[in-house]
């Protein structure tokens, strides 16, 4: 039976004189897999003007163009581009990113020169298997979305409503309940795209920039609803990011939804970033995924991912279990790895 090993990691943004050094502690793990994936947070560019649509909301983020050397050296096979920083440096910044990836022959998904390119799946062949990738963001400035003739990201829009808390009548400051739901048109398109990708591949991995950052630490209802819809449509796994911290893992129909992988290699300091992270590992076959596990990481003072020592690995395991309560996932700490499987 044909089997391909997969590794995947979260947000990557590199800005340093020697980009390869960022991944030096984990490069062997990345290089040894048959298929290696990361999320490229923001463009790789030294051109373009800061997009003013982000002013006052968040920082502008980009990697050095030399980051492409680090990706090549680490054996990265595919990157996702759909996130809230995709267009931080406008069309010029994205175009330089796409050109660098094209020259390095690293497939990408989730952003493009137009809507068709941004939303189309890309595939990686490994050991006779075809693994397809799709990438979406539900977090971004509206103008960052790709259009029929314009560059940008693949966006799945989400509507937000607030329910007044009756306790406001007697308790000033009582929080309101938040309700979120995917835009019906976007959800239909999303489901159709996943179904089409699965019809032409042995496995489909969906990368999704979603949820709430700034150490909110909770899932938003649309994440579970849309995550399950994507699994129902044929996705083999979902790899989530944006929270800049680890969140829970849900097994739905025996397939994993990683709601947030945390920072992976992020050359930036911020008060709400967490140091705990993971590399996801599993085996892909025509029968599905097997040996789902994570390699616990800690981010060092130089922002570099480092395999966790025993004590830190236990901390990572505890965090995953804590955030996965009620998500039908069992964690087995094997020391260097943490195995994951459905509870039922």
SULZI-V676631 format. One record per residue. N is the residue number from 1. RES is the residue in three letters. OMEGA is omega in whole degrees, 0 to 359 (999 if undefined). BURIAL is 1 if it has 16 or more other C-alpha atoms within 10 Angstrom, else 0. D_FIRST is the distance of its C-alpha to the first C-alpha in Angstrom with 2 decimals. Layout:
n=N res=RES omega=OMEGA burial=BURIAL d_first=D_FIRST
n=N res=RES omega=OMEGA burial=BURIAL d_first=D_FIRST
//
This chain:
n=1 res=UNK omega=180 burial=0 d_first=0.00
n=2 res=UNK omega=179 burial=0 d_first=3.80
n=3 res=UNK omega=175 burial=1 d_first=6.38
n=4 res=UNK omega=178 burial=1 d_first=10.09
n=5 res=UNK omega=183 burial=1 d_first=13.00
n=6 res=UNK omega=167 burial=1 d_first=15.99
n=7 res=UNK omega=180 burial=1 d_first=19.64
n=8 res=UNK omega=182 burial=1 d_first=22.53
n=9 res=UNK omega=187 burial=1 d_first=26.25
n=10 res=UNK omega=190 burial=1 d_first=29.44
n=11 res=UNK omega=179 burial=1 d_first=32.63
n=12 res=UNK omega=174 burial=1 d_first=33.38
n=13 res=UNK omega=186 burial=1 d_first=36.83
n=14 res=UNK omega=175 burial=1 d_first=38.10
n=15 res=UNK omega=180 burial=1 d_first=41.74
n=16 res=UNK omega=184 burial=0 d_first=42.70
n=17 res=UNK omega=180 burial=0 d_first=43.96
n=18 res=UNK omega=185 burial=0 d_first=40.77
n=19 res=UNK omega=181 burial=1 d_first=37.83
n=20 res=UNK omega=184 burial=1 d_first=35.24
n=21 res=UNK omega=181 burial=0 d_first=36.97
n=22 res=UNK omega=186 burial=1 d_first=35.86
n=23 res=UNK omega=188 burial=1 d_first=32.23
n=24 res=UNK omega=183 burial=0 d_first=33.05
n=25 res=UNK omega=183 burial=0 d_first=32.13
n=26 res=UNK omega=188 burial=1 d_first=28.61
n=27 res=UNK omega=180 burial=1 d_first=27.78
n=28 res=UNK omega=177 burial=0 d_first=25.48
n=29 res=UNK omega=179 burial=0 d_first=23.30
n=30 res=UNK omega=184 burial=1 d_first=23.25
n=31 res=UNK omega=187 burial=1 d_first=22.73
n=32 res=UNK omega=181 burial=0 d_first=19.78
n=33 res=UNK omega=175 burial=1 d_first=17.48
n=34 res=UNK omega=179 burial=1 d_first=15.31
n=35 res=UNK omega=182 burial=1 d_first=17.19
n=36 res=UNK omega=184 burial=1 d_first=20.69
n=37 res=UNK omega=168 burial=1 d_first=23.04
n=38 res=UNK omega=172 burial=1 d_first=26.72
n=39 res=UNK omega=177 burial=1 d_first=29.51
n=40 res=UNK omega=183 burial=1 d_first=32.40
n=41 res=UNK omega=182 burial=1 d_first=35.50
n=42 res=UNK omega=183 burial=1 d_first=38.19
n=43 res=UNK omega=166 burial=1 d_first=38.62
n=44 res=UNK omega=186 burial=1 d_first=38.58
n=45 res=UNK omega=168 burial=1 d_first=42.05
n=46 res=UNK omega=177 burial=1 d_first=45.58
n=47 res=UNK omega=177 burial=1 d_first=47.08
n=48 res=UNK omega=177 burial=1 d_first=48.01
n=49 res=UNK omega=178 burial=0 d_first=50.44
n=50 res=UNK omega=179 burial=1 d_first=49.70
n=51 res=UNK omega=185 burial=1 d_first=49.05
n=52 res=UNK omega=177 burial=0 d_first=52.04
n=53 res=UNK omega=180 burial=0 d_first=50.24
n=54 res=UNK omega=186 burial=1 d_first=48.84
n=55 res=UNK omega=178 burial=0 d_first=52.26
n=56 res=UNK omega=182 burial=0 d_first=53.18
n=57 res=UNK omega=183 burial=0 d_first=49.83
n=58 res=UNK omega=177 burial=0 d_first=47.47
n=59 res=UNK omega=170 burial=0 d_first=47.13
n=60 res=UNK omega=186 burial=1 d_first=46.00
n=61 res=UNK omega=171 burial=1 d_first=42.81
n=62 res=UNK omega=175 burial=1 d_first=41.45
n=63 res=UNK omega=172 burial=1 d_first=39.68
n=64 res=UNK omega=175 burial=1 d_first=41.12
n=65 res=UNK omega=180 burial=1 d_first=39.85
n=66 res=UNK omega=176 burial=1 d_first=38.96
n=67 res=UNK omega=180 burial=1 d_first=36.18
n=68 res=UNK omega=178 burial=1 d_first=34.01
n=69 res=UNK omega=178 burial=0 d_first=34.19
n=70 res=UNK omega=179 burial=1 d_first=32.85
n=71 res=UNK omega=180 burial=1 d_first=29.88
n=72 res=UNK omega=182 burial=1 d_first=29.10
n=73 res=UNK omega=181 burial=1 d_first=29.60
n=74 res=UNK omega=178 burial=1 d_first=27.34
n=75 res=UNK omega=179 burial=1 d_first=24.47
n=76 res=UNK omega=184 burial=1 d_first=24.63
n=77 res=UNK omega=183 burial=1 d_first=22.43
n=78 res=UNK omega=177 burial=1 d_first=23.91
n=79 res=UNK omega=171 burial=1 d_first=27.00
n=80 res=UNK omega=185 burial=1 d_first=28.51
n=81 res=UNK omega=184 burial=1 d_first=32.21
n=82 res=UNK omega=176 burial=1 d_first=33.46
n=83 res=UNK omega=185 burial=1 d_first=35.88
n=84 res=UNK omega=177 burial=1 d_first=39.58
n=85 res=UNK omega=185 burial=1 d_first=40.37
n=86 res=UNK omega=185 burial=1 d_first=38.71
n=87 res=UNK omega=181 burial=1 d_first=42.13
n=88 res=UNK omega=179 burial=1 d_first=44.28
n=89 res=UNK omega=171 burial=1 d_first=45.53
n=90 res=UNK omega=181 burial=1 d_first=45.64
n=91 res=UNK omega=181 burial=1 d_first=44.26
n=92 res=UNK omega=179 burial=1 d_first=45.02
n=93 res=UNK omega=178 burial=1 d_first=42.96
n=94 res=UNK omega=181 burial=1 d_first=39.91
n=95 res=UNK omega=178 burial=1 d_first=40.34
n=96 res=UNK omega=178 burial=1 d_first=40.41
n=97 res=UNK omega=181 burial=1 d_first=37.20
n=98 res=UNK omega=180 burial=1 d_first=35.38
n=99 res=UNK omega=178 burial=0 d_first=36.84
n=100 res=UNK omega=179 burial=1 d_first=35.72
n=101 res=UNK omega=178 burial=1 d_first=32.11
n=102 res=UNK omega=181 burial=0 d_first=32.21
n=103 res=UNK omega=178 burial=0 d_first=33.66
n=104 res=UNK omega=182 burial=0 d_first=30.99
n=105 res=UNK omega=174 burial=0 d_first=28.26
n=106 res=UNK omega=180 burial=1 d_first=26.98
n=107 res=UNK omega=180 burial=1 d_first=25.99
n=108 res=UNK omega=178 burial=1 d_first=27.90
n=109 res=UNK omega=175 burial=1 d_first=28.29
n=110 res=UNK omega=175 burial=1 d_first=31.03
n=111 res=UNK omega=181 burial=1 d_first=34.06
n=112 res=UNK omega=183 burial=1 d_first=35.40
n=113 res=UNK omega=177 burial=1 d_first=38.49
n=114 res=UNK omega=186 burial=1 d_first=38.64
n=115 res=UNK omega=181 burial=1 d_first=37.13
n=116 res=UNK omega=181 burial=1 d_first=34.60
n=117 res=UNK omega=182 burial=1 d_first=33.22
n=118 res=UNK omega=187 burial=1 d_first=33.27
n=119 res=UNK omega=183 burial=1 d_first=31.30
n=120 res=UNK omega=177 burial=1 d_first=28.69
n=121 res=UNK omega=169 burial=1 d_first=25.06
n=122 res=UNK omega=183 burial=1 d_first=23.57
n=123 res=UNK omega=177 burial=1 d_first=19.98
n=124 res=UNK omega=178 burial=1 d_first=18.06
n=125 res=UNK omega=179 burial=0 d_first=15.34
n=126 res=UNK omega=177 burial=1 d_first=12.89
n=127 res=UNK omega=178 burial=0 d_first=9.97
n=128 res=UNK omega=179 burial=0 d_first=9.91
n=129 res=UNK omega=177 burial=1 d_first=10.32
n=130 res=UNK omega=180 burial=1 d_first=13.86
n=131 res=UNK omega=182 burial=1 d_first=15.48
n=132 res=UNK omega=180 burial=1 d_first=19.01
n=133 res=UNK omega=171 burial=1 d_first=21.98
n=134 res=UNK omega=182 burial=1 d_first=25.30
n=135 res=UNK omega=181 burial=1 d_first=28.30
n=136 res=UNK omega=170 burial=1 d_first=31.45
n=137 res=UNK omega=171 burial=1 d_first=34.59
n=138 res=UNK omega=181 burial=1 d_first=36.99
n=139 res=UNK omega=176 burial=1 d_first=39.27
n=140 res=UNK omega=170 burial=1 d_first=41.43
n=141 res=UNK omega=183 burial=1 d_first=44.82
n=142 res=UNK omega=182 burial=0 d_first=44.96
n=143 res=UNK omega=179 burial=0 d_first=45.87
n=144 res=UNK omega=182 burial=1 d_first=42.58
n=145 res=UNK omega=175 burial=1 d_first=40.69
n=146 res=UNK omega=177 burial=1 d_first=39.71
n=147 res=UNK omega=182 burial=1 d_first=41.72
n=148 res=UNK omega=184 burial=0 d_first=41.50
n=149 res=UNK omega=184 burial=0 d_first=43.21
n=150 res=UNK omega=184 burial=0 d_first=43.14
n=151 res=UNK omega=177 burial=1 d_first=40.80
n=152 res=UNK omega=186 burial=1 d_first=39.42
n=153 res=UNK omega=173 burial=1 d_first=36.66
n=154 res=UNK omega=189 burial=1 d_first=34.56
n=155 res=UNK omega=168 burial=1 d_first=36.47
n=156 res=UNK omega=185 burial=1 d_first=36.01
n=157 res=UNK omega=180 burial=1 d_first=39.55
n=158 res=UNK omega=178 burial=1 d_first=40.51
n=159 res=UNK omega=181 burial=0 d_first=43.89
n=160 res=UNK omega=175 burial=0 d_first=45.72
n=161 res=UNK omega=181 burial=0 d_first=48.51
n=162 res=UNK omega=178 burial=0 d_first=50.68
n=163 res=UNK omega=179 burial=0 d_first=52.21
n=164 res=UNK omega=178 burial=0 d_first=55.62
n=165 res=UNK omega=182 burial=0 d_first=56.01
n=166 res=UNK omega=179 burial=0 d_first=59.12
n=167 res=UNK omega=175 burial=0 d_first=59.81
n=168 res=UNK omega=181 burial=0 d_first=60.92
n=169 res=UNK omega=182 burial=0 d_first=64.18
n=170 res=UNK omega=183 burial=0 d_first=64.97
n=171 res=UNK omega=180 burial=0 d_first=62.66
n=172 res=UNK omega=178 burial=0 d_first=62.72
n=173 res=UNK omega=178 burial=0 d_first=59.49
n=174 res=UNK omega=183 burial=0 d_first=57.18
n=175 res=UNK omega=176 burial=0 d_first=53.74
n=176 res=UNK omega=176 burial=0 d_first=52.57
n=177 res=UNK omega=180 burial=0 d_first=49.26
n=178 res=UNK omega=177 burial=0 d_first=46.82
n=179 res=UNK omega=180 burial=0 d_first=44.81
n=180 res=UNK omega=179 burial=0 d_first=42.20
n=181 res=UNK omega=179 burial=1 d_first=40.45
n=182 res=UNK omega=175 burial=1 d_first=38.35
n=183 res=UNK omega=186 burial=0 d_first=40.21
n=184 res=UNK omega=180 burial=0 d_first=39.32
n=185 res=UNK omega=180 burial=0 d_first=39.06
n=186 res=UNK omega=181 burial=0 d_first=36.74
n=187 res=UNK omega=178 burial=1 d_first=34.53
n=188 res=UNK omega=179 burial=0 d_first=34.22
n=189 res=UNK omega=178 burial=0 d_first=33.30
n=190 res=UNK omega=181 burial=1 d_first=30.78
n=191 res=UNK omega=179 burial=1 d_first=29.02
n=192 res=UNK omega=181 burial=0 d_first=29.06
n=193 res=UNK omega=178 burial=1 d_first=27.59
n=194 res=UNK omega=178 burial=1 d_first=24.65
n=195 res=UNK omega=180 burial=1 d_first=24.03
n=196 res=UNK omega=179 burial=0 d_first=24.29
n=197 res=UNK omega=181 burial=1 d_first=21.89
n=198 res=UNK omega=180 burial=1 d_first=19.22
n=199 res=UNK omega=184 burial=0 d_first=19.81
n=200 res=UNK omega=184 burial=0 d_first=18.87
n=201 res=UNK omega=178 burial=1 d_first=15.99
n=202 res=UNK omega=179 burial=1 d_first=12.70
n=203 res=UNK omega=178 burial=1 d_first=14.67
n=204 res=UNK omega=176 burial=1 d_first=18.40
n=205 res=UNK omega=179 burial=1 d_first=20.22
n=206 res=UNK omega=175 burial=1 d_first=23.96
n=207 res=UNK omega=186 burial=1 d_first=26.48
n=208 res=UNK omega=173 burial=1 d_first=29.83
n=209 res=UNK omega=190 burial=1 d_first=33.20
n=210 res=UNK omega=176 burial=1 d_first=35.07
n=211 res=UNK omega=185 burial=1 d_first=37.28
n=212 res=UNK omega=179 burial=1 d_first=40.33
n=213 res=UNK omega=178 burial=0 d_first=40.87
n=214 res=UNK omega=176 burial=0 d_first=43.87
n=215 res=UNK omega=176 burial=0 d_first=42.58
n=216 res=UNK omega=170 burial=0 d_first=42.77
n=217 res=UNK omega=181 burial=1 d_first=39.88
n=218 res=UNK omega=174 burial=0 d_first=39.30
n=219 res=UNK omega=174 burial=1 d_first=36.98
n=220 res=UNK omega=190 burial=1 d_first=38.69
n=221 res=UNK omega=181 burial=0 d_first=38.23
n=222 res=UNK omega=180 burial=1 d_first=36.80
n=223 res=UNK omega=179 burial=1 d_first=33.86
n=224 res=UNK omega=181 burial=1 d_first=32.64
n=225 res=UNK omega=183 burial=0 d_first=33.56
n=226 res=UNK omega=176 burial=1 d_first=31.93
n=227 res=UNK omega=179 burial=1 d_first=28.90
n=228 res=UNK omega=178 burial=1 d_first=28.19
n=229 res=UNK omega=179 burial=1 d_first=28.97
n=230 res=UNK omega=176 burial=1 d_first=26.36
n=231 res=UNK omega=177 burial=1 d_first=23.67
n=232 res=UNK omega=181 burial=0 d_first=24.95
n=233 res=UNK omega=176 burial=1 d_first=24.61
n=234 res=UNK omega=179 burial=1 d_first=20.86
n=235 res=UNK omega=179 burial=1 d_first=20.65
n=236 res=UNK omega=181 burial=1 d_first=17.83
n=237 res=UNK omega=173 burial=1 d_first=20.31
n=238 res=UNK omega=177 burial=1 d_first=23.88
n=239 res=UNK omega=184 burial=1 d_first=25.27
n=240 res=UNK omega=176 burial=1 d_first=29.05
n=241 res=UNK omega=179 burial=1 d_first=31.90
n=242 res=UNK omega=185 burial=1 d_first=35.69
n=243 res=UNK omega=184 burial=1 d_first=37.05
n=244 res=UNK omega=174 burial=1 d_first=37.09
n=245 res=UNK omega=176 burial=1 d_first=36.23
n=246 res=UNK omega=171 burial=1 d_first=33.40
n=247 res=UNK omega=189 burial=1 d_first=33.23
n=248 res=UNK omega=176 burial=1 d_first=31.27
n=249 res=UNK omega=178 burial=1 d_first=27.67
n=250 res=UNK omega=169 burial=1 d_first=27.11
n=251 res=UNK omega=178 burial=1 d_first=24.18
n=252 res=UNK omega=185 burial=1 d_first=24.63
n=253 res=UNK omega=178 burial=0 d_first=22.37
n=254 res=UNK omega=178 burial=1 d_first=20.06
n=255 res=UNK omega=187 burial=1 d_first=19.84
n=256 res=UNK omega=170 burial=1 d_first=21.87
n=257 res=UNK omega=176 burial=1 d_first=25.04
n=258 res=UNK omega=188 burial=1 d_first=26.41
n=259 res=UNK omega=173 burial=1 d_first=30.01
n=260 res=UNK omega=179 burial=1 d_first=31.08
n=261 res=UNK omega=181 burial=1 d_first=29.53
n=262 res=UNK omega=173 burial=1 d_first=33.03
n=263 res=UNK omega=176 burial=1 d_first=34.32
n=264 res=UNK omega=181 burial=1 d_first=32.08
n=265 res=UNK omega=192 burial=1 d_first=34.28
n=266 res=UNK omega=183 burial=1 d_first=37.51
n=267 res=UNK omega=180 burial=1 d_first=40.68
n=268 res=UNK omega=173 burial=0 d_first=43.11
n=269 res=UNK omega=174 burial=0 d_first=45.01
n=270 res=UNK omega=186 burial=0 d_first=45.67
n=271 res=UNK omega=184 burial=0 d_first=47.13
n=272 res=UNK omega=176 burial=0 d_first=44.35
n=273 res=UNK omega=175 burial=1 d_first=41.34
n=274 res=UNK omega=184 burial=1 d_first=39.53
n=275 res=UNK omega=181 burial=1 d_first=38.23
n=276 res=UNK omega=179 burial=1 d_first=35.22
n=277 res=UNK omega=179 burial=1 d_first=31.88
n=278 res=UNK omega=162 burial=1 d_first=28.14
n=279 res=UNK omega=178 burial=1 d_first=25.05
n=280 res=UNK omega=178 burial=1 d_first=22.18
n=281 res=UNK omega=171 burial=1 d_first=18.77
n=282 res=UNK omega=178 burial=1 d_first=15.44
n=283 res=UNK omega=181 burial=1 d_first=11.70
n=284 res=UNK omega=172 burial=1 d_first=10.46
n=285 res=UNK omega=178 burial=1 d_first=7.45
n=286 res=UNK omega=178 burial=0 d_first=8.29
n=287 res=UNK omega=181 burial=0 d_first=9.29
n=288 res=UNK omega=181 burial=0 d_first=11.69
n=289 res=UNK omega=177 burial=1 d_first=12.78
n=290 res=UNK omega=177 burial=1 d_first=12.64
n=291 res=UNK omega=179 burial=0 d_first=14.99
n=292 res=UNK omega=184 burial=1 d_first=17.69
n=293 res=UNK omega=175 burial=1 d_first=20.56
n=294 res=UNK omega=172 burial=1 d_first=23.48
n=295 res=UNK omega=181 burial=1 d_first=25.29
n=296 res=UNK omega=179 burial=1 d_first=29.00
n=297 res=UNK omega=165 burial=1 d_first=31.34
n=298 res=UNK omega=178 burial=1 d_first=35.08
n=299 res=UNK omega=183 burial=1 d_first=36.89
n=300 res=UNK omega=184 burial=0 d_first=39.58
n=301 res=UNK omega=177 burial=0 d_first=43.08
n=302 res=UNK omega=177 burial=0 d_first=41.99
n=303 res=UNK omega=185 burial=1 d_first=39.49
n=304 res=UNK omega=176 burial=1 d_first=36.54
n=305 res=UNK omega=182 burial=1 d_first=33.42
n=306 res=UNK omega=175 burial=1 d_first=33.27
n=307 res=UNK omega=187 burial=1 d_first=30.90
n=308 res=UNK omega=171 burial=1 d_first=32.96
n=309 res=UNK omega=187 burial=0 d_first=34.78
n=310 res=UNK omega=181 burial=0 d_first=34.60
n=311 res=UNK omega=179 burial=0 d_first=37.44
n=312 res=UNK omega=178 burial=0 d_first=36.25
n=313 res=UNK omega=177 burial=1 d_first=32.70
n=314 res=UNK omega=178 burial=1 d_first=34.34
n=315 res=UNK omega=178 burial=1 d_first=36.27
n=316 res=UNK omega=180 burial=1 d_first=33.19
n=317 res=UNK omega=180 burial=1 d_first=31.61
n=318 res=UNK omega=180 burial=0 d_first=34.91
n=319 res=UNK omega=179 burial=1 d_first=35.16
n=320 res=UNK omega=179 burial=1 d_first=31.73
n=321 res=UNK omega=181 burial=1 d_first=32.58
n=322 res=UNK omega=183 burial=0 d_first=36.03
n=323 res=UNK omega=182 burial=1 d_first=34.96
n=324 res=UNK omega=179 burial=1 d_first=32.19
n=325 res=UNK omega=180 burial=0 d_first=34.60
n=326 res=UNK omega=183 burial=0 d_first=34.01
n=327 res=UNK omega=173 burial=1 d_first=30.68
n=328 res=UNK omega=179 burial=1 d_first=28.47
n=329 res=UNK omega=176 burial=1 d_first=26.82
n=330 res=UNK omega=180 burial=1 d_first=26.76
n=331 res=UNK omega=178 burial=1 d_first=26.92
n=332 res=UNK omega=183 burial=0 d_first=26.36
n=333 res=UNK omega=180 burial=1 d_first=27.96
n=334 res=UNK omega=181 burial=0 d_first=26.22
n=335 res=UNK omega=181 burial=1 d_first=28.71
n=336 res=UNK omega=180 burial=0 d_first=27.00
n=337 res=UNK omega=171 burial=1 d_first=24.57
n=338 res=UNK omega=179 burial=1 d_first=25.07
n=339 res=UNK omega=180 burial=1 d_first=22.27
n=340 res=UNK omega=176 burial=1 d_first=22.41
n=341 res=UNK omega=179 burial=1 d_first=21.56
n=342 res=UNK omega=174 burial=1 d_first=23.41
n=343 res=UNK omega=180 burial=0 d_first=26.59
n=344 res=UNK omega=999 burial=0 d_first=26.23
//
